[in-house]
Amino acid sequence: MPFEGALPMVIEWPGEPFPGAAMADLGCRLVRLSIEHPNADEIADRLAPVFTDERVTFRESAECRFSAEIQTPHGVRTLT
């Protein structure tokens, strides 16, 4: 995977319905996804033409790390 997996792949689903439409809504929502990487600016630049979401942030770091904050029915949970 490019950039040790830190460059998210963008999937374009052809046609309707979107595959996630059939999934049960369990009340979970992404609050924030933080991606840390030595080349964070380059990753953000590569994604800019096809992906924008203010919940996703990129930060320069010596190591590749991910952190996701998920709003659940039981409060915010952080996955690292």
mmJSON file of the N, C-alpha and C atoms, coordinates in Angstrom:
{"data_MODEL":{"atom_site":{
"group_PDB":["ATOM","ATOM","ATOM","ATOM","ATOM","ATOM","ATOM","ATOM","ATOM","ATOM","ATOM","ATOM","ATOM","ATOM","ATOM","ATOM","ATOM","ATOM","ATOM","ATOM","ATOM","ATOM","ATOM","ATOM","ATOM","ATOM","ATOM","ATOM","ATOM","ATOM","ATOM","ATOM","ATOM","ATOM","ATOM","ATOM","ATOM","ATOM","ATOM","ATOM","ATOM","ATOM","ATOM","ATOM","ATOM","ATOM","ATOM","ATOM","ATOM","ATOM","ATOM","ATOM","ATOM","ATOM","ATOM","ATOM","ATOM","ATOM","ATOM","ATOM","ATOM","ATOM","ATOM","ATOM","ATOM","ATOM","ATOM","ATOM","ATOM","ATOM","ATOM","ATOM","ATOM","ATOM","ATOM","ATOM","ATOM","ATOM","ATOM","ATOM","ATOM","ATOM","ATOM","ATOM","ATOM","ATOM","ATOM","ATOM","ATOM","ATOM","ATOM","ATOM","ATOM","ATOM","ATOM","ATOM","ATOM","ATOM","ATOM","ATOM","ATOM","ATOM","ATOM","ATOM","ATOM","ATOM","ATOM","ATOM","ATOM","ATOM","ATOM","ATOM","ATOM","ATOM","ATOM","ATOM","ATOM","ATOM","ATOM","ATOM","ATOM","ATOM","ATOM","ATOM","ATOM","ATOM","ATOM","ATOM","ATOM","ATOM","ATOM","ATOM","ATOM","ATOM","ATOM","ATOM","ATOM","ATOM","ATOM","ATOM","ATOM","ATOM","ATOM","ATOM","ATOM","ATOM","ATOM","ATOM","ATOM","ATOM","ATOM","ATOM","ATOM","ATOM","ATOM","ATOM","ATOM","ATOM","ATOM","ATOM","ATOM","ATOM","ATOM","ATOM","ATOM","ATOM","ATOM","ATOM","ATOM","ATOM","ATOM","ATOM","ATOM","ATOM","ATOM","ATOM","ATOM","ATOM","ATOM","ATOM","ATOM","ATOM","ATOM","ATOM","ATOM","ATOM","ATOM","ATOM","ATOM","ATOM","ATOM","ATOM","ATOM","ATOM","ATOM","ATOM","ATOM","ATOM","ATOM","ATOM","ATOM","ATOM","ATOM","ATOM","ATOM","ATOM","ATOM","ATOM","ATOM","ATOM","ATOM","ATOM","ATOM","ATOM","ATOM","ATOM","ATOM","ATOM","ATOM","ATOM","ATOM","ATOM","ATOM","ATOM","ATOM","ATOM","ATOM","ATOM","ATOM","ATOM","ATOM","ATOM","ATOM","ATOM","ATOM","ATOM","ATOM","ATOM","ATOM","ATOM"],
"id":[1,2,3,4,5,6,7,8,9,10,11,12,13,14,15,16,17,18,19,20,21,22,23,24,25,26,27,28,29,30,31,32,33,34,35,36,37,38,39,40,41,42,43,44,45,46,47,48,49,50,51,52,53,54,55,56,57,58,59,60,61,62,63,64,65,66,67,68,69,70,71,72,73,74,75,76,77,78,79,80,81,82,83,84,85,86,87,88,89,90,91,92,93,94,95,96,97,98,99,100,101,102,103,104,105,106,107,108,109,110,111,112,113,114,115,116,117,118,119,120,121,122,123,124,125,126,127,128,129,130,131,132,133,134,135,136,137,138,139,140,141,142,143,144,145,146,147,148,149,150,151,152,153,154,155,156,157,158,159,160,161,162,163,164,165,166,167,168,169,170,171,172,173,174,175,176,177,178,179,180,181,182,183,184,185,186,187,188,189,190,191,192,193,194,195,196,197,198,199,200,201,202,203,204,205,206,207,208,209,210,211,212,213,214,215,216,217,218,219,220,221,222,223,224,225,226,227,228,229,230,231,232,233,234,235,236,237,238,239,240],
"type_symbol":["N","C","C","N","C","C","N","C","C","N","C","C","N","C","C","N","C","C","N","C","C","N","C","C","N","C","C","N","C","C","N","C","C","N","C","C","N","C","C","N","C","C","N","C","C","N","C","C","N","C","C","N","C","C","N","C","C","N","C","C","N","C","C","N","C","C","N","C","C","N","C","C","N","C","C","N","C","C","N","C","C","N","C","C","N","C","C","N","C","C","N","C","C","N","C","C","N","C","C","N","C","C","N","C","C","N","C","C","N","C","C","N","C","C","N","C","C","N","C","C","N","C","C","N","C","C","N","C","C","N","C","C","N","C","C","N","C","C","N","C","C","N","C","C","N","C","C","N","C","C","N","C","C","N","C","C","N","C","C","N","C","C","N","C","C","N","C","C","N","C","C","N","C","C","N","C","C","N","C","C","N","C","C","N","C","C","N","C","C","N","C","C","N","C","C","N","C","C","N","C","C","N","C","C","N","C","C","N","C","C","N","C","C","N","C","C","N","C","C","N","C","C","N","C","C","N","C","C","N","C","C","N","C","C","N","C","C","N","C","C"],
"label_atom_id":["N","CA","C","N","CA","C","N","CA","C","N","CA","C","N","CA","C","N","CA","C","N","CA","C","N","CA","C","N","CA","C","N","CA","C","N","CA","C","N","CA","C","N","CA","C","N","CA","C","N","CA","C","N","CA","C","N","CA","C","N","CA","C","N","CA","C","N","CA","C","N","CA","C","N","CA","C","N","CA","C","N","CA","C","N","CA","C","N","CA","C","N","CA","C","N","CA","C","N","CA","C","N","CA","C","N","CA","C","N","CA","C","N","CA","C","N","CA","C","N","CA","C","N","CA","C","N","CA","C","N","CA","C","N","CA","C","N","CA","C","N","CA","C","N","CA","C","N","CA","C","N","CA","C","N","CA","C","N","CA","C","N","CA","C","N","CA","C","N","CA","C","N","CA","C","N","CA","C","N","CA","C","N","CA","C","N","CA","C","N","CA","C","N","CA","C","N","CA","C","N","CA","C","N","CA","C","N","CA","C","N","CA","C","N","CA","C","N","CA","C","N","CA","C","N","CA","C","N","CA","C","N","CA","C","N","CA","C","N","CA","C","N","CA","C","N","CA","C","N","CA","C","N","CA","C","N","CA","C","N","CA","C","N","CA","C","N","CA","C","N","CA","C","N","CA","C","N","CA","C"],
"label_alt_id":[null,null,null,null,null,null,null,null,null,null,null,null,null,null,null,null,null,null,null,null,null,null,null,null,null,null,null,null,null,null,null,null,null,null,null,null,null,null,null,null,null,null,null,null,null,null,null,null,null,null,null,null,null,null,null,null,null,null,null,null,null,null,null,null,null,null,null,null,null,null,null,null,null,null,null,null,null,null,null,null,null,null,null,null,null,null,null,null,null,null,null,null,null,null,null,null,null,null,null,null,null,null,null,null,null,null,null,null,null,null,null,null,null,null,null,null,null,null,null,null,null,null,null,null,null,null,null,null,null,null,null,null,null,null,null,null,null,null,null,null,null,null,null,null,null,null,null,null,null,null,null,null,null,null,null,null,null,null,null,null,null,null,null,null,null,null,null,null,null,null,null,null,null,null,null,null,null,null,null,null,null,null,null,null,null,null,null,null,null,null,null,null,null,null,null,null,null,null,null,null,null,null,null,null,null,null,null,null,null,null,null,null,null,null,null,null,null,null,null,null,null,null,null,null,null,null,null,null,null,null,null,null,null,null,null,null,null,null,null,null],
"label_comp_id":["MET","MET","MET","PRO","PRO","PRO","PHE","PHE","PHE","GLU","GLU","GLU","GLY","GLY","GLY","ALA","ALA","ALA","LEU","LEU","LEU","PRO","PRO","PRO","MET","MET","MET","VAL","VAL","VAL","ILE","ILE","ILE","GLU","GLU","GLU","TRP","TRP","TRP","PRO","PRO","PRO","GLY","GLY","GLY","GLU","GLU","GLU","PRO","PRO","PRO","PHE","PHE","PHE","PRO","PRO","PRO","GLY","GLY","GLY","ALA","ALA","ALA","ALA","ALA","ALA","MET","MET","MET","ALA","ALA","ALA","ASP","ASP","ASP","LEU","LEU","LEU","GLY","GLY","GLY","CYS","CYS","CYS","ARG","ARG","ARG","LEU","LEU","LEU","VAL","VAL","VAL","ARG","ARG","ARG","LEU","LEU","LEU","SER","SER","SER","ILE","ILE","ILE","GLU","GLU","GLU","HIS","HIS","HIS","PRO","PRO","PRO","ASN","ASN","ASN","ALA","ALA","ALA","ASP","ASP","ASP","GLU","GLU","GLU","ILE","ILE","ILE","ALA","ALA","ALA","ASP","ASP","ASP","ARG","ARG","ARG","LEU","LEU","LEU","ALA","ALA","ALA","PRO","PRO","PRO","VAL","VAL","VAL","PHE","PHE","PHE","THR","THR","THR","ASP","ASP","ASP","GLU","GLU","GLU","ARG","ARG","ARG","VAL","VAL","VAL","THR","THR","THR","PHE","PHE","PHE","ARG","ARG","ARG","GLU","GLU","GLU","SER","SER","SER","ALA","ALA","ALA","GLU","GLU","GLU","CYS","CYS","CYS","ARG","ARG","ARG","PHE","PHE","PHE","SER","SER","SER","ALA","ALA","ALA","GLU","GLU","GLU","ILE","ILE","ILE","GLN","GLN","GLN","THR","THR","THR","PRO","PRO","PRO","HIS","HIS","HIS","GLY","GLY","GLY","VAL","VAL","VAL","ARG","ARG","ARG","THR","THR","THR","LEU","LEU","LEU","THR","THR","THR"],
"label_asym_id":["A","A","A","A","A","A","A","A","A","A","A","A","A","A","A","A","A","A","A","A","A","A","A","A","A","A","A","A","A","A","A","A","A","A","A","A","A","A","A","A","A","A","A","A","A","A","A","A","A","A","A","A","A","A","A","A","A","A","A","A","A","A","A","A","A","A","A","A","A","A","A","A","A","A","A","A","A","A","A","A","A","A","A","A","A","A","A","A","A","A","A","A","A","A","A","A","A","A","A","A","A","A","A","A","A","A","A","A","A","A","A","A","A","A","A","A","A","A","A","A","A","A","A","A","A","A","A","A","A","A","A","A","A","A","A","A","A","A","A","A","A","A","A","A","A","A","A","A","A","A","A","A","A","A","A","A","A","A","A","A","A","A","A","A","A","A","A","A","A","A","A","A","A","A","A","A","A","A","A","A","A","A","A","A","A","A","A","A","A","A","A","A","A","A","A","A","A","A","A","A","A","A","A","A","A","A","A","A","A","A","A","A","A","A","A","A","A","A","A","A","A","A","A","A","A","A","A","A","A","A","A","A","A","A","A","A","A","A","A","A"],
"label_entity_id":["1","1","1","1","1","1","1","1","1","1","1","1","1","1","1","1","1","1","1","1","1","1","1","1","1","1","1","1","1","1","1","1","1","1","1","1","1","1","1","1","1","1","1","1","1","1","1","1","1","1","1","1","1","1","1","1","1","1","1","1","1","1","1","1","1","1","1","1","1","1","1","1","1","1","1","1","1","1","1","1","1","1","1","1","1","1","1","1","1","1","1","1","1","1","1","1","1","1","1","1","1","1","1","1","1","1","1","1","1","1","1","1","1","1","1","1","1","1","1","1","1","1","1","1","1","1","1","1","1","1","1","1","1","1","1","1","1","1","1","1","1","1","1","1","1","1","1","1","1","1","1","1","1","1","1","1","1","1","1","1","1","1","1","1","1","1","1","1","1","1","1","1","1","1","1","1","1","1","1","1","1","1","1","1","1","1","1","1","1","1","1","1","1","1","1","1","1","1","1","1","1","1","1","1","1","1","1","1","1","1","1","1","1","1","1","1","1","1","1","1","1","1","1","1","1","1","1","1","1","1","1","1","1","1","1","1","1","1","1","1"],
"label_seq_id":[1,1,1,2,2,2,3,3,3,4,4,4,5,5,5,6,6,6,7,7,7,8,8,8,9,9,9,10,10,10,11,11,11,12,12,12,13,13,13,14,14,14,15,15,15,16,16,16,17,17,17,18,18,18,19,19,19,20,20,20,21,21,21,22,22,22,23,23,23,24,24,24,25,25,25,26,26,26,27,27,27,28,28,28,29,29,29,30,30,30,31,31,31,32,32,32,33,33,33,34,34,34,35,35,35,36,36,36,37,37,37,38,38,38,39,39,39,40,40,40,41,41,41,42,42,42,43,43,43,44,44,44,45,45,45,46,46,46,47,47,47,48,48,48,49,49,49,50,50,50,51,51,51,52,52,52,53,53,53,54,54,54,55,55,55,56,56,56,57,57,57,58,58,58,59,59,59,60,60,60,61,61,61,62,62,62,63,63,63,64,64,64,65,65,65,66,66,66,67,67,67,68,68,68,69,69,69,70,70,70,71,71,71,72,72,72,73,73,73,74,74,74,75,75,75,76,76,76,77,77,77,78,78,78,79,79,79,80,80,80],
"pdbx_PDB_ins_code":[null,null,null,null,null,null,null,null,null,null,null,null,null,null,null,null,null,null,null,null,null,null,null,null,null,null,null,null,null,null,null,null,null,null,null,null,null,null,null,null,null,null,null,null,null,null,null,null,null,null,null,null,null,null,null,null,null,null,null,null,null,null,null,null,null,null,null,null,null,null,null,null,null,null,null,null,null,null,null,null,null,null,null,null,null,null,null,null,null,null,null,null,null,null,null,null,null,null,null,null,null,null,null,null,null,null,null,null,null,null,null,null,null,null,null,null,null,null,null,null,null,null,null,null,null,null,null,null,null,null,null,null,null,null,null,null,null,null,null,null,null,null,null,null,null,null,null,null,null,null,null,null,null,null,null,null,null,null,null,null,null,null,null,null,null,null,null,null,null,null,null,null,null,null,null,null,null,null,null,null,null,null,null,null,null,null,null,null,null,null,null,null,null,null,null,null,null,null,null,null,null,null,null,null,null,null,null,null,null,null,null,null,null,null,null,null,null,null,null,null,null,null,null,null,null,null,null,null,null,null,null,null,null,null,null,null,null,null,null,null],
"Cartn_x":[0.833,0.0,0.882,0.514,1.298,1.364,2.511,2.708,2.35,2.783,2.535,1.047,0.194,-1.245,-1.892,-1.121,-1.668,-2.379,-2.262,-2.963,-4.262,-5.388,-6.652,-7.018,-7.537,-8.012,-9.422,-9.695,-11.006,-11.74,-12.926,-13.72,-14.904,-15.087,-16.252,-17.159,-18.346,-19.273,-20.113,-20.104,-20.922,-22.395,-23.252,-24.688,-25.258,-26.508,-27.25,-27.774,-28.086,-27.899,-26.472,-26.065,-24.777,-24.775,-23.714,-23.709,-24.016,-23.624,-23.884,-25.346,-26.154,-27.562,-28.338,-27.888,-28.591,-28.155,-27.149,-26.658,-27.548,-27.688,-28.466,-27.728,-28.462,-27.869,-27.768,-26.534,-26.303,-26.02,-26.178,-26.009,-24.571,-23.662,-22.243,-21.89,-21.121,-20.721,-19.258,-18.556,-17.17,-17.145,-16.4,-16.204,-14.924,-13.839,-12.545,-11.666,-10.931,-9.898,-8.604,-7.617,-6.316,-5.295,-4.588,-3.534,-2.228,-1.273,0.055,1.054,1.946,2.91,4.038,5.261,6.36,6.083,5.227,4.895,3.417,2.907,1.48,1.027,1.83,1.44,1.3,2.198,2.12,0.868,0.541,-0.669,-1.902,-1.99,-3.126,-3.213,-2.078,-2.063,-2.563,-2.177,-2.613,-4.111,-4.667,-6.095,-6.962,-6.405,-7.186,-8.072,-7.611,-8.478,-9.716,-9.699,-10.808,-11.497,-10.938,-11.478,-11.314,-12.415,-12.356,-13.366,-12.91,-13.764,-13.057,-13.666,-13.011,-12.788,-13.428,-13.219,-11.89,-11.301,-10.041,-8.9,-7.917,-6.781,-5.484,-4.5,-3.171,-2.168,-1.248,-0.245,1.098,2.127,3.494,3.88,4.509,4.953,6.088,6.964,8.079,7.593,6.429,5.889,4.517,4.125,2.793,1.84,0.809,-0.173,-1.56,-2.572,-3.959,-4.733,-5.71,-6.604,-7.984,-9.003,-10.371,-11.246,-12.001,-12.984,-14.355,-15.081,-16.383,-17.432,-18.471,-19.607,-20.472,-20.707,-21.539,-22.717,-23.692,-24.796,-24.316,-23.1,-22.55,-21.449,-21.402,-20.399,-19.33,-18.372,-17.292,-16.261,-15.865,-14.824,-13.676,-12.456,-11.277,-10.579,-10.318,-9.579,-8.199,-7.158,-5.79,-5.099],
"Cartn_y":[-1.174,0.0,1.244,2.251,3.484,4.145,4.703,5.445,4.602,3.343,2.435,2.32,2.436,2.349,3.65,4.736,6.022,6.792,6.362,7.013,6.24,6.752,6.016,5.821,4.671,4.381,4.94,5.586,6.152,5.173,4.764,3.804,4.523,4.339,4.89,3.72,3.69,2.6,2.918,2.01,2.256,1.959,2.8,2.557,2.698,2.363,2.435,1.041,0.689,1.475,1.332,2.283,2.24,1.021,0.184,-1.043,-0.838,0.288,0.533,0.819,1.096,1.43,0.278,-0.948,-2.11,-2.444,-1.761,-2.044,-1.388,-2.061,-1.498,-0.298,0.762,1.937,1.658,1.503,1.204,2.46,3.632,4.884,5.317,4.812,5.189,6.134,7.177,8.172,8.539,8.738,9.191,10.643,10.913,12.275,12.83,12.038,12.503,11.302,11.416,10.448,11.224,10.888,11.555,10.591,11.054,10.266,11.004,10.347,10.922,10.142,10.881,10.256,11.246,10.75,11.661,12.493,11.982,12.695,13.103,13.558,13.876,14.913,15.927,16.956,16.379,15.488,14.865,14.0,13.274,12.444,13.327,14.402,15.324,15.929,16.294,16.88,15.891,14.635,13.617,13.367,13.457,13.211,14.416,15.606,16.839,16.871,16.396,16.494,15.603,14.557,13.6,13.41,13.981,13.706,14.914,15.372,16.42,16.074,16.078,15.826,16.445,17.456,18.177,17.298,16.146,15.233,14.484,14.471,13.755,14.762,14.544,15.449,14.672,15.375,14.808,15.647,14.963,15.67,14.992,15.84,15.326,14.645,13.478,12.724,11.808,11.478,10.583,9.178,8.798,7.462,7.539,6.438,6.317,5.856,6.681,6.354,6.8,6.095,6.418,6.523,7.39,7.504,7.886,7.147,7.442,7.659,8.74,8.996,8.69,7.798,7.352,7.709,8.431,8.693,7.444,6.87,5.68,6.004,5.13,5.356,5.42,4.97,4.966,6.008,6.999,8.05,7.904,8.81,8.795,7.748,6.944,5.942,6.266,6.066,6.345,5.039,4.845,3.68,4.14,3.45,3.803,2.584],
"Cartn_z":[0.0,0.0,0.0,-0.762,-0.775,0.6,0.91,2.163,3.39,3.383,4.506,4.844,3.859,4.076,4.499,4.573,5.03,3.919,2.684,1.576,1.352,1.856,1.721,0.257,-0.037,-1.38,-1.518,-2.619,-2.885,-3.792,-3.368,-4.126,-4.742,-6.033,-6.711,-7.064,-6.447,-6.68,-7.911,-8.892,-10.085,-9.809,-10.321,-10.226,-8.832,-8.727,-7.469,-7.161,-5.983,-4.776,-4.25,-3.425,-2.753,-1.834,-1.828,-1.028,0.453,1.035,2.444,2.762,1.75,1.972,2.602,2.409,2.957,4.384,4.892,6.239,7.294,8.417,9.522,10.105,10.44,11.076,12.569,13.058,14.466,15.291,14.662,15.384,15.576,14.76,14.857,13.726,14.051,13.055,13.265,12.166,12.247,12.702,13.747,14.231,13.624,13.704,13.209,12.878,11.785,11.423,11.277,12.1,12.053,11.471,10.475,9.842,10.041,10.68,10.902,10.051,9.406,8.509,8.229,7.967,7.617,6.363,5.471,4.229,4.203,5.326,5.443,4.42,4.165,3.196,1.796,1.418,0.092,-0.024,1.027,1.011,0.838,1.612,1.514,0.116,-0.459,-1.807,-2.854,-2.719,-3.684,-3.601,-2.403,-2.236,-2.581,-2.493,-2.655,-3.905,-5.073,-6.255,-6.209,-5.379,-5.397,-4.053,-2.992,-1.656,-0.752,-0.189,0.824,1.915,3.128,4.287,5.483,6.062,7.156,8.386,8.441,9.567,9.463,8.276,8.05,8.056,8.935,9.031,8.839,8.305,8.073,8.852,9.538,10.328,10.155,10.013,9.907,11.218,11.112,12.275,11.838,12.759,12.443,12.116,12.634,12.417,11.766,11.114,10.532,11.635,11.908,12.94,12.489,12.989,12.7,14.006,14.027,15.168,14.631,15.063,14.628,15.854,15.837,16.876,16.288,16.956,16.488,17.531,17.114,17.998,18.0,19.171,19.302,20.214,20.291,21.225,22.684,22.957,24.302,24.487,23.613,23.708,22.641,22.653,21.664,22.059,21.106,21.29,20.357,20.836,20.021,19.68,18.402,17.925,17.479,17.932,17.526,16.989],
"occupancy":[1.0,1.0,1.0,1.0,1.0,1.0,1.0,1.0,1.0,1.0,1.0,1.0,1.0,1.0,1.0,1.0,1.0,1.0,1.0,1.0,1.0,1.0,1.0,1.0,1.0,1.0,1.0,1.0,1.0,1.0,1.0,1.0,1.0,1.0,1.0,1.0,1.0,1.0,1.0,1.0,1.0,1.0,1.0,1.0,1.0,1.0,1.0,1.0,1.0,1.0,1.0,1.0,1.0,1.0,1.0,1.0,1.0,1.0,1.0,1.0,1.0,1.0,1.0,1.0,1.0,1.0,1.0,1.0,1.0,1.0,1.0,1.0,1.0,1.0,1.0,1.0,1.0,1.0,1.0,1.0,1.0,1.0,1.0,1.0,1.0,1.0,1.0,1.0,1.0,1.0,1.0,1.0,1.0,1.0,1.0,1.0,1.0,1.0,1.0,1.0,1.0,1.0,1.0,1.0,1.0,1.0,1.0,1.0,1.0,1.0,1.0,1.0,1.0,1.0,1.0,1.0,1.0,1.0,1.0,1.0,1.0,1.0,1.0,1.0,1.0,1.0,1.0,1.0,1.0,1.0,1.0,1.0,1.0,1.0,1.0,1.0,1.0,1.0,1.0,1.0,1.0,1.0,1.0,1.0,1.0,1.0,1.0,1.0,1.0,1.0,1.0,1.0,1.0,1.0,1.0,1.0,1.0,1.0,1.0,1.0,1.0,1.0,1.0,1.0,1.0,1.0,1.0,1.0,1.0,1.0,1.0,1.0,1.0,1.0,1.0,1.0,1.0,1.0,1.0,1.0,1.0,1.0,1.0,1.0,1.0,1.0,1.0,1.0,1.0,1.0,1.0,1.0,1.0,1.0,1.0,1.0,1.0,1.0,1.0,1.0,1.0,1.0,1.0,1.0,1.0,1.0,1.0,1.0,1.0,1.0,1.0,1.0,1.0,1.0,1.0,1.0,1.0,1.0,1.0,1.0,1.0,1.0,1.0,1.0,1.0,1.0,1.0,1.0,1.0,1.0,1.0,1.0,1.0,1.0,1.0,1.0,1.0,1.0,1.0,1.0],
"B_iso_or_equiv":[0.0,0.0,0.0,0.0,0.0,0.0,0.0,0.0,0.0,0.0,0.0,0.0,0.0,0.0,0.0,0.0,0.0,0.0,0.0,0.0,0.0,0.0,0.0,0.0,0.0,0.0,0.0,0.0,0.0,0.0,0.0,0.0,0.0,0.0,0.0,0.0,0.0,0.0,0.0,0.0,0.0,0.0,0.0,0.0,0.0,0.0,0.0,0.0,0.0,0.0,0.0,0.0,0.0,0.0,0.0,0.0,0.0,0.0,0.0,0.0,0.0,0.0,0.0,0.0,0.0,0.0,0.0,0.0,0.0,0.0,0.0,0.0,0.0,0.0,0.0,0.0,0.0,0.0,0.0,0.0,0.0,0.0,0.0,0.0,0.0,0.0,0.0,0.0,0.0,0.0,0.0,0.0,0.0,0.0,0.0,0.0,0.0,0.0,0.0,0.0,0.0,0.0,0.0,0.0,0.0,0.0,0.0,0.0,0.0,0.0,0.0,0.0,0.0,0.0,0.0,0.0,0.0,0.0,0.0,0.0,0.0,0.0,0.0,0.0,0.0,0.0,0.0,0.0,0.0,0.0,0.0,0.0,0.0,0.0,0.0,0.0,0.0,0.0,0.0,0.0,0.0,0.0,0.0,0.0,0.0,0.0,0.0,0.0,0.0,0.0,0.0,0.0,0.0,0.0,0.0,0.0,0.0,0.0,0.0,0.0,0.0,0.0,0.0,0.0,0.0,0.0,0.0,0.0,0.0,0.0,0.0,0.0,0.0,0.0,0.0,0.0,0.0,0.0,0.0,0.0,0.0,0.0,0.0,0.0,0.0,0.0,0.0,0.0,0.0,0.0,0.0,0.0,0.0,0.0,0.0,0.0,0.0,0.0,0.0,0.0,0.0,0.0,0.0,0.0,0.0,0.0,0.0,0.0,0.0,0.0,0.0,0.0,0.0,0.0,0.0,0.0,0.0,0.0,0.0,0.0,0.0,0.0,0.0,0.0,0.0,0.0,0.0,0.0,0.0,0.0,0.0,0.0,0.0,0.0,0.0,0.0,0.0,0.0,0.0,0.0],
"pdbx_formal_charge":[null,null,null,null,null,null,null,null,null,null,null,null,null,null,null,null,null,null,null,null,null,null,null,null,null,null,null,null,null,null,null,null,null,null,null,null,null,null,null,null,null,null,null,null,null,null,null,null,null,null,null,null,null,null,null,null,null,null,null,null,null,null,null,null,null,null,null,null,null,null,null,null,null,null,null,null,null,null,null,null,null,null,null,null,null,null,null,null,null,null,null,null,null,null,null,null,null,null,null,null,null,null,null,null,null,null,null,null,null,null,null,null,null,null,null,null,null,null,null,null,null,null,null,null,null,null,null,null,null,null,null,null,null,null,null,null,null,null,null,null,null,null,null,null,null,null,null,null,null,null,null,null,null,null,null,null,null,null,null,null,null,null,null,null,null,null,null,null,null,null,null,null,null,null,null,null,null,null,null,null,null,null,null,null,null,null,null,null,null,null,null,null,null,null,null,null,null,null,null,null,null,null,null,null,null,null,null,null,null,null,null,null,null,null,null,null,null,null,null,null,null,null,null,null,null,null,null,null,null,null,null,null,null,null,null,null,null,null,null,null],
"auth_seq_id":[1,1,1,2,2,2,3,3,3,4,4,4,5,5,5,6,6,6,7,7,7,8,8,8,9,9,9,10,10,10,11,11,11,12,12,12,13,13,13,14,14,14,15,15,15,16,16,16,17,17,17,18,18,18,19,19,19,20,20,20,21,21,21,22,22,22,23,23,23,24,24,24,25,25,25,26,26,26,27,27,27,28,28,28,29,29,29,30,30,30,31,31,31,32,32,32,33,33,33,34,34,34,35,35,35,36,36,36,37,37,37,38,38,38,39,39,39,40,40,40,41,41,41,42,42,42,43,43,43,44,44,44,45,45,45,46,46,46,47,47,47,48,48,48,49,49,49,50,50,50,51,51,51,52,52,52,53,53,53,54,54,54,55,55,55,56,56,56,57,57,57,58,58,58,59,59,59,60,60,60,61,61,61,62,62,62,63,63,63,64,64,64,65,65,65,66,66,66,67,67,67,68,68,68,69,69,69,70,70,70,71,71,71,72,72,72,73,73,73,74,74,74,75,75,75,76,76,76,77,77,77,78,78,78,79,79,79,80,80,80],
"auth_comp_id":["MET","MET","MET","PRO","PRO","PRO","PHE","PHE","PHE","GLU","GLU","GLU","GLY","GLY","GLY","ALA","ALA","ALA","LEU","LEU","LEU","PRO","PRO","PRO","MET","MET","MET","VAL","VAL","VAL","ILE","ILE","ILE","GLU","GLU","GLU","TRP","TRP","TRP","PRO","PRO","PRO","GLY","GLY","GLY","GLU","GLU","GLU","PRO","PRO","PRO","PHE","PHE","PHE","PRO","PRO","PRO","GLY","GLY","GLY","ALA","ALA","ALA","ALA","ALA","ALA","MET","MET","MET","ALA","ALA","ALA","ASP","ASP","ASP","LEU","LEU","LEU","GLY","GLY","GLY","CYS","CYS","CYS","ARG","ARG","ARG","LEU","LEU","LEU","VAL","VAL","VAL","ARG","ARG","ARG","LEU","LEU","LEU","SER","SER","SER","ILE","ILE","ILE","GLU","GLU","GLU","HIS","HIS","HIS","PRO","PRO","PRO","ASN","ASN","ASN","ALA","ALA","ALA","ASP","ASP","ASP","GLU","GLU","GLU","ILE","ILE","ILE","ALA","ALA","ALA","ASP","ASP","ASP","ARG","ARG","ARG","LEU","LEU","LEU","ALA","ALA","ALA","PRO","PRO","PRO","VAL","VAL","VAL","PHE","PHE","PHE","THR","THR","THR","ASP","ASP","ASP","GLU","GLU","GLU","ARG","ARG","ARG","VAL","VAL","VAL","THR","THR","THR","PHE","PHE","PHE","ARG","ARG","ARG","GLU","GLU","GLU","SER","SER","SER","ALA","ALA","ALA","GLU","GLU","GLU","CYS","CYS","CYS","ARG","ARG","ARG","PHE","PHE","PHE","SER","SER","SER","ALA","ALA","ALA","GLU","GLU","GLU","ILE","ILE","ILE","GLN","GLN","GLN","THR","THR","THR","PRO","PRO","PRO","HIS","HIS","HIS","GLY","GLY","GLY","VAL","VAL","VAL","ARG","ARG","ARG","THR","THR","THR","LEU","LEU","LEU","THR","THR","THR"],
"auth_asym_id":["A","A","A","A","A","A","A","A","A","A","A","A","A","A","A","A","A","A","A","A","A","A","A","A","A","A","A","A","A","A","A","A","A","A","A","A","A","A","A","A","A","A","A","A","A","A","A","A","A","A","A","A","A","A","A","A","A","A","A","A","A","A","A","A","A","A","A","A","A","A","A","A","A","A","A","A","A","A","A","A","A","A","A","A","A","A","A","A","A","A","A","A","A","A","A","A","A","A","A","A","A","A","A","A","A","A","A","A","A","A","A","A","A","A","A","A","A","A","A","A","A","A","A","A","A","A","A","A","A","A","A","A","A","A","A","A","A","A","A","A","A","A","A","A","A","A","A","A","A","A","A","A","A","A","A","A","A","A","A","A","A","A","A","A","A","A","A","A","A","A","A","A","A","A","A","A","A","A","A","A","A","A","A","A","A","A","A","A","A","A","A","A","A","A","A","A","A","A","A","A","A","A","A","A","A","A","A","A","A","A","A","A","A","A","A","A","A","A","A","A","A","A","A","A","A","A","A","A","A","A","A","A","A","A","A","A","A","A","A","A"],
"auth_atom_id":["N","CA","C","N","CA","C","N","CA","C","N","CA","C","N","CA","C","N","CA","C","N","CA","C","N","CA","C","N","CA","C","N","CA","C","N","CA","C","N","CA","C","N","CA","C","N","CA","C","N","CA","C","N","CA","C","N","CA","C","N","CA","C","N","CA","C","N","CA","C","N","CA","C","N","CA","C","N","CA","C","N","CA","C","N","CA","C","N","CA","C","N","CA","C","N","CA","C","N","CA","C","N","CA","C","N","CA","C","N","CA","C","N","CA","C","N","CA","C","N","CA","C","N","CA","C","N","CA","C","N","CA","C","N","CA","C","N","CA","C","N","CA","C","N","CA","C","N","CA","C","N","CA","C","N","CA","C","N","CA","C","N","CA","C","N","CA","C","N","CA","C","N","CA","C","N","CA","C","N","CA","C","N","CA","C","N","CA","C","N","CA","C","N","CA","C","N","CA","C","N","CA","C","N","CA","C","N","CA","C","N","CA","C","N","CA","C","N","CA","C","N","CA","C","N","CA","C","N","CA","C","N","CA","C","N","CA","C","N","CA","C","N","CA","C","N","CA","C","N","CA","C","N","CA","C","N","CA","C","N","CA","C","N","CA","C","N","CA","C","N","CA","C","N","CA","C","N","CA","C"],
"pdbx_PDB_model_num":[1,1,1,1,1,1,1,1,1,1,1,1,1,1,1,1,1,1,1,1,1,1,1,1,1,1,1,1,1,1,1,1,1,1,1,1,1,1,1,1,1,1,1,1,1,1,1,1,1,1,1,1,1,1,1,1,1,1,1,1,1,1,1,1,1,1,1,1,1,1,1,1,1,1,1,1,1,1,1,1,1,1,1,1,1,1,1,1,1,1,1,1,1,1,1,1,1,1,1,1,1,1,1,1,1,1,1,1,1,1,1,1,1,1,1,1,1,1,1,1,1,1,1,1,1,1,1,1,1,1,1,1,1,1,1,1,1,1,1,1,1,1,1,1,1,1,1,1,1,1,1,1,1,1,1,1,1,1,1,1,1,1,1,1,1,1,1,1,1,1,1,1,1,1,1,1,1,1,1,1,1,1,1,1,1,1,1,1,1,1,1,1,1,1,1,1,1,1,1,1,1,1,1,1,1,1,1,1,1,1,1,1,1,1,1,1,1,1,1,1,1,1,1,1,1,1,1,1,1,1,1,1,1,1,1,1,1,1,1,1]
}}}
